[in-house]
Amino acid sequence: MSSLQTLTNSADLVLVLDSNAASRSIVISMLREAGFTSIRQAARASDGIAMLAIEPCALVVCDSIFETEGFTGGQVLGRIRREMLLIS
């Protein structure tokens, strides 16, 4: 069983972070087709990080660049990792 298959429980929360609405929509459609039903989304990386502090997720799908905020996807995921360690 692949890692993705182990996450397709409908209770598994997924967060999609992407500044582009069309891209978010495509990713969310693909996740729903894969069996995910609990999906949150954010256009701004900072909003997504704040959402995670309130409700941790099983999976984060992140864009590679957040131009308006000056972050790369790697920087956002690094910040998420650091902050999740502080929360748990």
CNS distance restraints for C-alpha pairs under 8 A (distance, minus, plus):
assign (resid   1 and name CA) (resid   5 and name CA) 6.20 0.50 0.50
assign (resid   1 and name CA) (resid   6 and name CA) 6.99 0.50 0.50
assign (resid   2 and name CA) (resid   6 and name CA) 6.62 0.50 0.50
assign (resid   3 and name CA) (resid   7 and name CA) 6.71 0.50 0.50
assign (resid   4 and name CA) (resid   8 and name CA) 6.70 0.50 0.50
assign (resid   7 and name CA) (resid  12 and name CA) 6.27 0.50 0.50
assign (resid   7 and name CA) (resid  58 and name CA) 7.27 0.50 0.50
assign (resid   8 and name CA) (resid  12 and name CA) 6.74 0.50 0.50
assign (resid   8 and name CA) (resid  34 and name CA) 7.05 0.50 0.50
assign (resid   8 and name CA) (resid  35 and name CA) 5.47 0.50 0.50
assign (resid   8 and name CA) (resid  36 and name CA) 5.47 0.50 0.50
assign (resid   9 and name CA) (resid  35 and name CA) 7.38 0.50 0.50
assign (resid   9 and name CA) (resid  36 and name CA) 6.81 0.50 0.50
assign (resid  10 and name CA) (resid  35 and name CA) 6.88 0.50 0.50
assign (resid  10 and name CA) (resid  36 and name CA) 5.40 0.50 0.50
assign (resid  10 and name CA) (resid  37 and name CA) 5.16 0.50 0.50
assign (resid  10 and name CA) (resid  38 and name CA) 6.26 0.50 0.50
assign (resid  11 and name CA) (resid  37 and name CA) 7.40 0.50 0.50
assign (resid  11 and name CA) (resid  38 and name CA) 6.32 0.50 0.50
assign (resid  12 and name CA) (resid  36 and name CA) 7.19 0.50 0.50
assign (resid  12 and name CA) (resid  37 and name CA) 7.92 0.50 0.50
assign (resid  12 and name CA) (resid  38 and name CA) 6.36 0.50 0.50
assign (resid  12 and name CA) (resid  57 and name CA) 7.11 0.50 0.50
assign (resid  12 and name CA) (resid  58 and name CA) 5.69 0.50 0.50
assign (resid  12 and name CA) (resid  59 and name CA) 7.90 0.50 0.50
assign (resid  13 and name CA) (resid  36 and name CA) 7.86 0.50 0.50
assign (resid  13 and name CA) (resid  37 and name CA) 7.84 0.50 0.50
assign (resid  13 and name CA) (resid  38 and name CA) 4.85 0.50 0.50
assign (resid  13 and name CA) (resid  39 and name CA) 5.72 0.50 0.50
assign (resid  13 and name CA) (resid  40 and name CA) 7.43 0.50 0.50
assign (resid  13 and name CA) (resid  56 and name CA) 7.77 0.50 0.50
assign (resid  13 and name CA) (resid  57 and name CA) 4.91 0.50 0.50
assign (resid  13 and name CA) (resid  58 and name CA) 5.53 0.50 0.50
assign (resid  13 and name CA) (resid  59 and name CA) 6.83 0.50 0.50
assign (resid  14 and name CA) (resid  36 and name CA) 7.66 0.50 0.50
assign (resid  14 and name CA) (resid  38 and name CA) 6.30 0.50 0.50
assign (resid  14 and name CA) (resid  39 and name CA) 4.76 0.50 0.50
assign (resid  14 and name CA) (resid  40 and name CA) 6.18 0.50 0.50
assign (resid  14 and name CA) (resid  57 and name CA) 5.56 0.50 0.50
assign (resid  14 and name CA) (resid  58 and name CA) 5.98 0.50 0.50
assign (resid  14 and name CA) (resid  59 and name CA) 4.84 0.50 0.50
assign (resid  14 and name CA) (resid  60 and name CA) 5.79 0.50 0.50
assign (resid  14 and name CA) (resid  61 and name CA) 7.53 0.50 0.50
assign (resid  15 and name CA) (resid  39 and name CA) 5.83 0.50 0.50
assign (resid  15 and name CA) (resid  40 and name CA) 4.78 0.50 0.50
assign (resid  15 and name CA) (resid  41 and name CA) 5.48 0.50 0.50
assign (resid  15 and name CA) (resid  42 and name CA) 7.67 0.50 0.50
assign (resid  15 and name CA) (resid  48 and name CA) 7.50 0.50 0.50
assign (resid  15 and name CA) (resid  57 and name CA) 6.54 0.50 0.50
assign (resid  15 and name CA) (resid  59 and name CA) 6.41 0.50 0.50
assign (resid  15 and name CA) (resid  60 and name CA) 4.81 0.50 0.50
assign (resid  15 and name CA) (resid  61 and name CA) 6.20 0.50 0.50
assign (resid  16 and name CA) (resid  24 and name CA) 6.65 0.50 0.50
assign (resid  16 and name CA) (resid  27 and name CA) 7.56 0.50 0.50
assign (resid  16 and name CA) (resid  28 and name CA) 7.38 0.50 0.50
assign (resid  16 and name CA) (resid  39 and name CA) 7.38 0.50 0.50
assign (resid  16 and name CA) (resid  40 and name CA) 6.29 0.50 0.50
assign (resid  16 and name CA) (resid  41 and name CA) 4.66 0.50 0.50
assign (resid  16 and name CA) (resid  42 and name CA) 6.41 0.50 0.50
assign (resid  16 and name CA) (resid  60 and name CA) 5.98 0.50 0.50
assign (resid  16 and name CA) (resid  61 and name CA) 4.78 0.50 0.50
assign (resid  16 and name CA) (resid  62 and name CA) 6.05 0.50 0.50
assign (resid  17 and name CA) (resid  24 and name CA) 7.32 0.50 0.50
assign (resid  17 and name CA) (resid  41 and name CA) 5.94 0.50 0.50
assign (resid  17 and name CA) (resid  42 and name CA) 5.11 0.50 0.50
assign (resid  17 and name CA) (resid  43 and name CA) 5.96 0.50 0.50
assign (resid  17 and name CA) (resid  44 and name CA) 6.98 0.50 0.50
assign (resid  17 and name CA) (resid  45 and name CA) 6.38 0.50 0.50
assign (resid  17 and name CA) (resid  48 and name CA) 6.44 0.50 0.50
assign (resid  17 and name CA) (resid  60 and name CA) 7.43 0.50 0.50
assign (resid  17 and name CA) (resid  61 and name CA) 6.08 0.50 0.50
assign (resid  17 and name CA) (resid  62 and name CA) 4.70 0.50 0.50
assign (resid  17 and name CA) (resid  63 and name CA) 6.07 0.50 0.50
assign (resid  18 and name CA) (resid  23 and name CA) 6.91 0.50 0.50
assign (resid  18 and name CA) (resid  24 and name CA) 5.84 0.50 0.50
assign (resid  18 and name CA) (resid  41 and name CA) 7.93 0.50 0.50
assign (resid  18 and name CA) (resid  42 and name CA) 6.60 0.50 0.50
assign (resid  18 and name CA) (resid  43 and name CA) 5.14 0.50 0.50
assign (resid  18 and name CA) (resid  44 and name CA) 7.01 0.50 0.50
assign (resid  18 and name CA) (resid  45 and name CA) 7.66 0.50 0.50
assign (resid  18 and name CA) (resid  62 and name CA) 6.15 0.50 0.50
assign (resid  18 and name CA) (resid  63 and name CA) 4.93 0.50 0.50
assign (resid  18 and name CA) (resid  66 and name CA) 7.42 0.50 0.50
assign (resid  19 and name CA) (resid  24 and name CA) 7.82 0.50 0.50
assign (resid  19 and name CA) (resid  42 and name CA) 7.55 0.50 0.50
assign (resid  19 and name CA) (resid  43 and name CA) 4.23 0.50 0.50
assign (resid  19 and name CA) (resid  44 and name CA) 5.96 0.50 0.50
assign (resid  19 and name CA) (resid  63 and name CA) 7.52 0.50 0.50
assign (resid  19 and name CA) (resid  66 and name CA) 6.31 0.50 0.50
assign (resid  20 and name CA) (resid  24 and name CA) 6.32 0.50 0.50
assign (resid  20 and name CA) (resid  43 and name CA) 6.84 0.50 0.50
assign (resid  21 and name CA) (resid  25 and name CA) 6.18 0.50 0.50
assign (resid  21 and name CA) (resid  43 and name CA) 7.23 0.50 0.50
assign (resid  22 and name CA) (resid  26 and name CA) 6.33 0.50 0.50
assign (resid  23 and name CA) (resid  27 and name CA) 6.21 0.50 0.50
assign (resid  24 and name CA) (resid  28 and name CA) 6.02 0.50 0.50
assign (resid  24 and name CA) (resid  41 and name CA) 7.42 0.50 0.50
assign (resid  25 and name CA) (resid  29 and name CA) 6.14 0.50 0.50
assign (resid  26 and name CA) (resid  30 and name CA) 6.28 0.50 0.50
assign (resid  27 and name CA) (resid  31 and name CA) 6.18 0.50 0.50
assign (resid  28 and name CA) (resid  32 and name CA) 6.15 0.50 0.50
assign (resid  28 and name CA) (resid  39 and name CA) 7.32 0.50 0.50
assign (resid  29 and name CA) (resid  33 and name CA) 6.21 0.50 0.50
assign (resid  30 and name CA) (resid  34 and name CA) 6.25 0.50 0.50
assign (resid  31 and name CA) (resid  35 and name CA) 6.47 0.50 0.50
assign (resid  31 and name CA) (resid  36 and name CA) 5.48 0.50 0.50
assign (resid  31 and name CA) (resid  37 and name CA) 7.96 0.50 0.50
assign (resid  32 and name CA) (resid  36 and name CA) 4.83 0.50 0.50
assign (resid  32 and name CA) (resid  37 and name CA) 5.98 0.50 0.50
assign (resid  41 and name CA) (resid  48 and name CA) 7.32 0.50 0.50
assign (resid  42 and name CA) (resid  47 and name CA) 6.16 0.50 0.50
assign (resid  42 and name CA) (resid  48 and name CA) 5.37 0.50 0.50
assign (resid  43 and name CA) (resid  47 and name CA) 7.46 0.50 0.50
assign (resid  43 and name CA) (resid  48 and name CA) 7.75 0.50 0.50
assign (resid  44 and name CA) (resid  48 and name CA) 6.45 0.50 0.50
assign (resid  44 and name CA) (resid  66 and name CA) 7.39 0.50 0.50
assign (resid  44 and name CA) (resid  69 and name CA) 7.60 0.50 0.50
assign (resid  45 and name CA) (resid  49 and name CA) 6.22 0.50 0.50
assign (resid  45 and name CA) (resid  66 and name CA) 7.07 0.50 0.50
assign (resid  45 and name CA) (resid  69 and name CA) 7.63 0.50 0.50
assign (resid  45 and name CA) (resid  76 and name CA) 6.67 0.50 0.50
assign (resid  46 and name CA) (resid  50 and name CA) 6.25 0.50 0.50
assign (resid  47 and name CA) (resid  51 and name CA) 6.18 0.50 0.50
assign (resid  48 and name CA) (resid  52 and name CA) 6.26 0.50 0.50
assign (resid  49 and name CA) (resid  53 and name CA) 6.47 0.50 0.50
assign (resid  49 and name CA) (resid  80 and name CA) 6.37 0.50 0.50
assign (resid  50 and name CA) (resid  54 and name CA) 6.80 0.50 0.50
assign (resid  51 and name CA) (resid  55 and name CA) 6.14 0.50 0.50
assign (resid  51 and name CA) (resid  56 and name CA) 7.81 0.50 0.50
assign (resid  52 and name CA) (resid  56 and name CA) 4.77 0.50 0.50
assign (resid  52 and name CA) (resid  57 and name CA) 6.72 0.50 0.50
assign (resid  53 and name CA) (resid  83 and name CA) 7.85 0.50 0.50
assign (resid  53 and name CA) (resid  84 and name CA) 7.44 0.50 0.50
assign (resid  53 and name CA) (resid  87 and name CA) 7.29 0.50 0.50
assign (resid  62 and name CA) (resid  73 and name CA) 6.05 0.50 0.50
assign (resid  62 and name CA) (resid  77 and name CA) 7.69 0.50 0.50
assign (resid  63 and name CA) (resid  73 and name CA) 5.58 0.50 0.50
assign (resid  64 and name CA) (resid  72 and name CA) 5.56 0.50 0.50
assign (resid  64 and name CA) (resid  73 and name CA) 4.09 0.50 0.50
assign (resid  64 and name CA) (resid  74 and name CA) 6.99 0.50 0.50
assign (resid  65 and name CA) (resid  70 and name CA) 7.75 0.50 0.50
assign (resid  65 and name CA) (resid  71 and name CA) 6.12 0.50 0.50
assign (resid  65 and name CA) (resid  72 and name CA) 4.37 0.50 0.50
assign (resid  65 and name CA) (resid  73 and name CA) 5.35 0.50 0.50
assign (resid  66 and name CA) (resid  70 and name CA) 5.90 0.50 0.50
assign (resid  66 and name CA) (resid  71 and name CA) 5.18 0.50 0.50
assign (resid  66 and name CA) (resid  72 and name CA) 5.94 0.50 0.50
assign (resid  66 and name CA) (resid  73 and name CA) 7.08 0.50 0.50
assign (resid  67 and name CA) (resid  71 and name CA) 6.67 0.50 0.50
assign (resid  67 and name CA) (resid  72 and name CA) 7.98 0.50 0.50
assign (resid  71 and name CA) (resid  75 and name CA) 6.08 0.50 0.50
assign (resid  71 and name CA) (resid  76 and name CA) 6.57 0.50 0.50
assign (resid  72 and name CA) (resid  76 and name CA) 6.39 0.50 0.50
assign (resid  73 and name CA) (resid  77 and name CA) 6.15 0.50 0.50
assign (resid  74 and name CA) (resid  78 and name CA) 6.04 0.50 0.50
assign (resid  75 and name CA) (resid  79 and name CA) 6.18 0.50 0.50
assign (resid  76 and name CA) (resid  80 and name CA) 6.20 0.50 0.50
assign (resid  77 and name CA) (resid  81 and name CA) 6.13 0.50 0.50
assign (resid  78 and name CA) (resid  82 and name CA) 6.29 0.50 0.50
assign (resid  79 and name CA) (resid  83 and name CA) 6.08 0.50 0.50
assign (resid  80 and name CA) (resid  84 and name CA) 5.88 0.50 0.50
assign (resid  81 and name CA) (resid  85 and name CA) 6.27 0.50 0.50
assign (resid  82 and name CA) (resid  86 and name CA) 6.63 0.50 0.50
assign (resid  83 and name CA) (resid  87 and name CA) 6.31 0.50 0.50
assign (resid  84 and name CA) (resid  88 and name CA) 6.11 0.50 0.50
